[in-house]
Amino acid sequence: MQFLFGYRIQNLWYLAAKSEADHYTRELQREQEEIDTIPDTEAAEVAEILAEYGVEPHEYGPVVNALRKNPKAWLDFMMK
């Protein structure tokens, strides 16, 4: 009986980890698609996030522009 309980717990952990990984992959794909198809909206989202931290428009403008020039970094930022 102990073996079956341990086996079930392991299966639950596996399913939870797989579900989390699948969710991350879907979000990554969604963010990439949005960066590709609606970059202005995504740039506004970055600006909004930074503004919530008290960063002023004249300060976050260059950051947003730098991220737009580096799509890999932009995607990484959006996934944090």
GUMI-594574 format. One record per atom (N, C-alpha, C, O): residue number from 1; atom name; x negated, y, z. Coordinates in Angstrom, 2 decimals, always signed. Each point is the difference from the previous one (the first is absolute). Example, Ala and Ser with C-alpha at 12.3 -4.5 7.8 and 13.67 -1.06 7.14 Angstrom:
BEGIN
 resi name      c1      c2      c3
    1    N  -13.19   -5.69   +7.80
    1   CA   +0.89   +1.19   +0.00
    1    C   -0.90   +1.20   +0.00
    1    O   -1.04   -0.02   +0.66
    2    N   +1.39   +1.07   -1.38
    2   CA   -0.82   +1.19   +0.06
    2    C   +0.77   +1.09   +0.73
    2    O   -0.51   +1.11   +0.17
//
This chain:
BEGIN
 resi name      c1      c2      c3
    1    N   -0.82   -1.20   +0.00
    1   CA   +0.82   +1.20   +0.00
    1    C   -0.87   +1.26   +0.00
    1    O   +0.31   +0.97   -0.69
    2    N   -1.37   -0.99   +1.46
    2   CA   -0.92   +1.15   +0.06
    2    C   -0.54   +0.31   -1.40
    2    O   -0.12   +1.16   -0.39
    3    N   -0.21   -2.21   -0.36
    3   CA   -0.52   +0.17   -1.36
    3    C   +1.02   +0.72   -0.88
    3    O   -0.37   +0.91   -0.74
    4    N   +1.62   -1.31   +0.81
    4   CA   +1.03   +0.63   -0.84
    4    C   +0.20   +1.46   +0.37
    4    O   +0.19   +0.85   -0.88
    5    N   -0.24   -0.55   +2.16
    5   CA   +0.15   +1.39   +0.44
    5    C   -1.15   +0.84   -0.55
    5    O   +0.22   +1.09   -0.53
    6    N   -1.45   -1.60   +0.66
    6   CA   -1.17   +0.72   -0.52
    6    C   +0.08   +0.18   -1.51
    6    O   -0.35   +1.05   -0.53
    7    N   +0.81   -2.09   -0.15
    7   CA   +0.15   +0.06   -1.44
    7    C   +1.01   +1.07   -0.40
    7    O   -0.23   +0.75   -0.94
    8    N   +1.33   -0.69   +1.65
    8   CA   +1.03   +1.01   -0.30
    8    C   -0.52   +1.41   +0.24
    8    O   +0.25   +0.91   -0.79
    9    N   -0.98   -0.73   +1.88
    9   CA   -0.57   +1.32   +0.29
    9    C   -0.97   +0.41   -1.11
    9    O   +0.01   +1.15   -0.45
   10    N   -0.84   -2.08   +0.01
   10   CA   -0.94   +0.30   -1.08
   10    C   +0.75   +0.39   -1.28
   10    O   -0.41   +0.93   -0.69
   11    N   +1.48   -1.63   +0.40
   11   CA   +0.79   +0.34   -1.19
   11    C   +0.62   +1.39   +0.13
   11    O   +0.04   +0.74   -0.98
   12    N   +0.42   -0.39   +2.16
   12   CA   +0.57   +1.33   +0.21
   12    C   -1.05   +1.08   -0.20
   12    O   +0.27   +1.02   -0.62
   13    N   -1.47   -1.25   +1.14
   13   CA   -1.09   +0.98   -0.17
   13    C   -0.36   +0.13   -1.48
   13    O   -0.22   +1.10   -0.50
   14    N   +0.16   -2.24   -0.19
   14   CA   -0.31   +0.03   -1.43
   14    C   +1.05   +0.79   -0.78
   14    O   -0.33   +0.85   -0.82
   15    N   +1.59   -1.14   +1.09
   15   CA   +1.08   +0.70   -0.71
   15    C   +0.00   +1.49   +0.29
   15    O   +0.25   +0.81   -0.89
   16    N   -0.53   -0.46   +2.14
   16   CA   -0.05   +1.42   +0.37
   16    C   -1.15   +0.70   -0.74
   16    O   +0.17   +1.09   -0.53
   17    N   -1.33   -1.73   +0.50
   17   CA   -1.16   +0.59   -0.68
   17    C   +0.26   +0.11   -1.50
   17    O   -0.34   +1.01   -0.62
   18    N   +0.93   -2.04   +0.04
   18   CA   +0.30   +0.02   -1.44
   18    C   +1.01   +1.09   -0.32
   18    O   -0.14   +0.71   -0.99
   19    N   +1.15   -0.57   +1.83
   19   CA   +1.01   +1.03   -0.22
   19    C   -0.63   +1.39   +0.07
   19    O   +0.31   +0.87   -0.82
   20    N   -1.19   -0.66   +1.79
   20   CA   -0.67   +1.29   +0.13
   20    C   -0.89   +0.28   -1.22
   20    O   -0.02   +1.12   -0.51
   21    N   -0.69   -2.12   +0.05
   21   CA   -0.86   +0.16   -1.17
   21    C   +0.84   +0.29   -1.25
   21    O   -0.37   +0.84   -0.82
   22    N   +1.48   -1.55   +0.68
   22   CA   +0.89   +0.24   -1.15
   22    C   +0.56   +1.42   +0.03
   22    O   +0.08   +0.66   -1.03
   23    N   +0.30   -0.21   +2.21
   23   CA   +0.54   +1.36   +0.15
   23    C   -1.07   +1.03   -0.38
   23    O   +0.30   +0.96   -0.71
   24    N   -1.53   -1.15   +1.18
   24   CA   -1.08   +0.92   -0.32
   24    C   -0.23   +0.05   -1.51
   24    O   -0.16   +1.08   -0.58
   25    N   +0.16   -2.24   -0.06
   25   CA   -0.22   -0.06   -1.44
   25    C   +1.10   +0.74   -0.75
   25    O   -0.28   +0.73   -0.95
   26    N   +1.53   -0.91   +1.37
   26   CA   +1.11   +0.70   -0.66
   26    C   -0.14   +1.52   +0.19
   26    O   +0.22   +0.76   -0.94
   27    N   -0.58   -0.33   +2.15
   27   CA   -0.17   +1.44   +0.25
   27    C   -1.16   +0.56   -0.82
   27    O   +0.10   +1.11   -0.52
   28    N   -1.18   -1.86   +0.42
   28   CA   -1.15   +0.43   -0.78
   28    C   +0.40   +0.20   -1.46
   28    O   -0.35   +1.00   -0.62
   29    N   +1.09   -1.95   +0.08
   29   CA   +0.47   +0.10   -1.39
   29    C   +0.94   +1.19   -0.17
   29    O   -0.08   +0.71   -1.00
   30    N   +0.98   -0.50   +1.97
   30   CA   +0.94   +1.11   -0.09
   30    C   -0.74   +1.34   +0.01
   30    O   +0.28   +0.88   -0.80
   31    N   -1.24   -0.74   +1.72
   31   CA   -0.76   +1.25   +0.08
   31    C   -0.79   +0.23   -1.28
   31    O   -0.05   +1.13   -0.50
   32    N   -0.56   -2.19   -0.04
   32   CA   -0.76   +0.15   -1.25
   32    C   +0.92   +0.45   -1.13
   32    O   -0.37   +0.87   -0.80
   33    N   +1.53   -1.47   +0.72
   33   CA   +0.96   +0.38   -1.04
   33    C   +0.42   +1.46   +0.15
   33    O   +0.12   +0.71   -1.00
   34    N   +0.11   -0.27   +2.23
   34   CA   +0.40   +1.39   +0.22
   34    C   -1.13   +0.96   -0.34
   34    O   +0.26   +1.07   -0.56
   35    N   -1.48   -1.42   +0.88
   35   CA   -1.15   +0.85   -0.36
   35    C   -0.10   +0.11   -1.52
   35    O   -0.30   +1.07   -0.53
   36    N   +0.57   -2.17   -0.15
   36   CA   -0.09   -0.01   -1.47
   36    C   +1.16   +0.73   -0.66
   36    O   -0.20   +0.68   -1.01
   37    N   +1.41   -0.81   +1.55
   37   CA   +1.19   +0.50   -0.70
   37    C   +0.51   +1.35   +0.51
   37    O   +0.55   +0.78   -0.77
   38    N   -0.73   -0.52   +2.05
   38   CA   +0.48   +1.28   +0.56
   38    C   -1.09   +0.64   +0.88
   38    O   +0.19   +0.19   +1.20
   39    N   -1.33   +0.13   -1.82
   39   CA   -1.12   +0.51   +0.78
   39    C   +0.29   +1.31   +0.74
   39    O   -0.53   +0.21   +1.09
   40    N   +1.35   +0.66   -1.66
   40   CA   +0.30   +1.26   +0.68
   40    C   +0.78   -0.25   +1.29
   40    O   -0.24   +0.66   +1.01
   41    N   +1.16   -1.61   -1.05
   41   CA   +0.78   -0.35   +1.20
   41    C   -0.91   -0.61   +1.05
   41    O   +0.12   +0.31   +1.19
   42    N   -1.03   -1.16   -1.61
   42   CA   -0.94   -0.63   +0.94
   42    C   -0.96   +1.03   +0.57
   42    O   -0.34   -0.06   +1.19
   43    N   -0.10   +1.01   -2.00
   43   CA   -0.87   +1.07   +0.50
   43    C   +0.73   +0.84   +1.04
   43    O   -0.59   +0.39   +1.01
   44    N   +1.87   -0.12   -1.26
   44   CA   +0.80   +0.75   +0.97
   44    C   +0.14   -0.79   +1.30
   44    O   +0.03   +0.58   +1.09
   45    N   +0.06   -1.90   -1.20
   45   CA   +0.09   -0.84   +1.20
   45    C   -1.30   +0.08   +0.82
   45    O   +0.05   +0.08   +1.23
   46    N   -1.19   -0.08   -1.91
   46   CA   -1.29   +0.16   +0.70
   46    C   -0.03   +1.35   +0.70
   46    O   -0.39   +0.09   +1.17
   47    N   +0.80   +0.96   -1.88
   47   CA   +0.02   +1.33   +0.59
   47    C   +0.91   +0.04   +1.23
   47    O   -0.35   +0.61   +1.01
   48    N   +1.49   -1.26   -1.10
   48   CA   +0.93   -0.04   +1.13
   48    C   -0.60   -0.72   +1.20
   48    O   +0.14   +0.45   +1.14
   49    N   -0.81   -1.56   -1.39
   49   CA   -0.64   -0.75   +1.08
   49    C   -1.05   +0.87   +0.69
   49    O   -0.05   +0.07   +1.23
   50    N   -0.78   +0.59   -2.02
   50   CA   -1.05   +0.84   +0.58
   50    C   +0.59   +1.20   +0.74
   50    O   -0.51   +0.41   +1.04
   51    N   +1.58   +0.15   -1.58
   51   CA   +0.66   +1.14   +0.66
   51    C   +0.55   -0.40   +1.36
   51    O   +0.01   +0.80   +0.93
   52    N   +0.46   -2.04   -0.80
   52   CA   +0.51   -0.49   +1.28
   52    C   -1.10   -0.03   +1.07
   52    O   +0.30   +0.02   +1.19
   53    N   -1.55   -0.07   -1.62
   53   CA   -1.13   +0.04   +0.93
   53    C   -0.52   +1.42   +0.22
   53    O   -1.03   +0.20   +0.64
   54    N   +1.75   +0.77   -1.18
   54   CA   -0.38   +1.39   +0.21
   54    C   -1.00   +0.53   -1.00
   54    O   -0.56   +1.08   +0.18
   55    N   +0.31   -1.84   -1.23
   55   CA   -0.94   +0.45   -1.03
   55    C   +0.74   +1.00   -0.89
   55    O   +1.10   -0.27   -0.48
   56    N   -1.71   +1.41   +0.27
   56   CA   +0.60   +1.07   -0.78
   56    C   -0.12   -0.28   -1.51
   56    O   -0.90   -0.71   -0.43
   57    N   +1.83   +1.28   -0.36
   57   CA   -0.04   -0.23   -1.45
   57    C   -1.35   +0.32   -0.65
   57    O   -0.46   -0.73   -0.87
   58    N   -0.17   +1.82   +1.30
   58   CA   -1.30   +0.33   -0.61
   58    C   -1.08   -1.01   +0.39
   58    O   -1.04   -0.08   -0.66
   59    N   +1.29   -0.69   +1.72
   59   CA   -0.95   -1.03   +0.41
   59    C   +0.30   -1.34   -0.66
   59    O   -0.92   -0.71   -0.41
   60    N   +2.21   +0.36   +0.31
   60   CA   +0.31   -1.31   -0.58
   60    C   +0.03   +0.00   -1.52
   60    O   -0.07   -1.06   -0.62
   61    N   +0.18   +2.21   +0.02
   61   CA   +0.00   +0.07   -1.47
   61    C   -1.22   -0.68   -0.62
   61    O   +0.16   -0.83   -0.90
   62    N   -1.37   +1.19   +1.35
   62   CA   -1.18   -0.66   -0.57
   62    C   -0.05   -1.51   +0.28
   62    O   -0.51   -0.77   -0.81
   63    N   +1.03   +0.37   +1.95
   63   CA   +0.03   -1.44   +0.33
   63    C   +0.93   -0.73   -0.96
   63    O   -0.35   -1.05   -0.53
   64    N   +1.52   +1.60   +0.33
   64   CA   +0.96   -0.61   -0.93
   64    C   -0.60   -0.09   -1.40
   64    O   +0.12   -1.02   -0.67
   65    N   -0.76   +2.09   +0.23
   65   CA   -0.62   +0.00   -1.33
   65    C   -1.12   -1.02   -0.10
   65    O   -0.16   -0.66   -1.03
   66    N   -0.63   +0.53   +2.09
   66   CA   -1.09   -0.98   +0.00
   66    C   +0.56   -1.42   -0.07
   66    O   -0.54   -0.85   -0.71
   67    N   +1.62   +0.59   +1.45
   67   CA   +0.60   -1.33   -0.04
   67    C   +0.57   -0.30   -1.39
   67    O   -0.10   -1.13   -0.48
   68    N   +0.68   +2.12   -0.15
   68   CA   +0.57   -0.21   -1.35
   68    C   -1.09   -0.38   -0.99
   68    O   +0.27   -0.71   -0.97
   69    N   -1.49   +1.18   +1.20
   69   CA   -1.12   -0.33   -0.90
   69    C   -0.59   -1.39   +0.29
   69    O   -0.77   -0.52   -0.80
   70    N   +1.14   -0.06   +1.93
   70   CA   -0.53   -1.30   +0.39
   70    C   +1.17   -0.92   +0.37
   70    O   +0.32   -0.16   +1.18
   71    N   +0.31   -0.45   -2.18
   71   CA   +1.21   -0.80   +0.25
   71    C   -0.19   -1.12   +1.02
   71    O   +0.93   -0.32   +0.74
   72    N   -2.11   -0.28   -0.69
   72   CA   -0.24   -1.08   +0.97
   72    C   +0.07   +0.54   +1.43
   72    O   +0.61   -0.61   +0.87
   73    N   -1.24   +1.77   -0.64
   73   CA   +0.05   +0.62   +1.32
   73    C   +1.42   +0.47   +0.32
   73    O   +0.44   -0.08   +1.14
   74    N   +0.25   +0.57   -2.15
   74   CA   +1.37   +0.47   +0.18
   74    C   +0.90   -1.16   +0.44
   74    O   +0.79   +0.14   +0.94
   75    N   -0.94   -1.26   -1.61
   75   CA   +0.79   -1.18   +0.37
   75    C   -0.35   -0.45   +1.41
   75    O   +0.88   -0.34   +0.79
   76    N   -2.16   +0.33   -0.47
   76   CA   -0.42   -0.39   +1.35
   76    C   +0.60   +0.94   +1.05
   76    O   +0.46   -0.45   +1.05
   77    N   -0.47   +1.75   -1.33
   77   CA   +0.59   +0.98   +0.92
   77    C   +1.49   -0.27   +0.20
   77    O   +0.50   +0.06   +1.12
   78    N   +0.20   -0.34   -2.20
   78   CA   +1.44   -0.22   +0.09
   78    C   +0.34   -1.27   +0.75
   78    O   +1.11   -0.14   +0.53
   79    N   -2.04   -0.80   -0.47
   79   CA   +0.26   -1.26   +0.69
   79    C   -0.32   +0.06   +1.49
   79    O   +0.27   -0.95   +0.72
   80    N   -0.83   +2.02   -0.27
   80   CA   -0.35   +0.13   +1.44
   80    C   +1.20   +0.47   +0.78
   80    O   -0.08   +0.17   +1.22
//
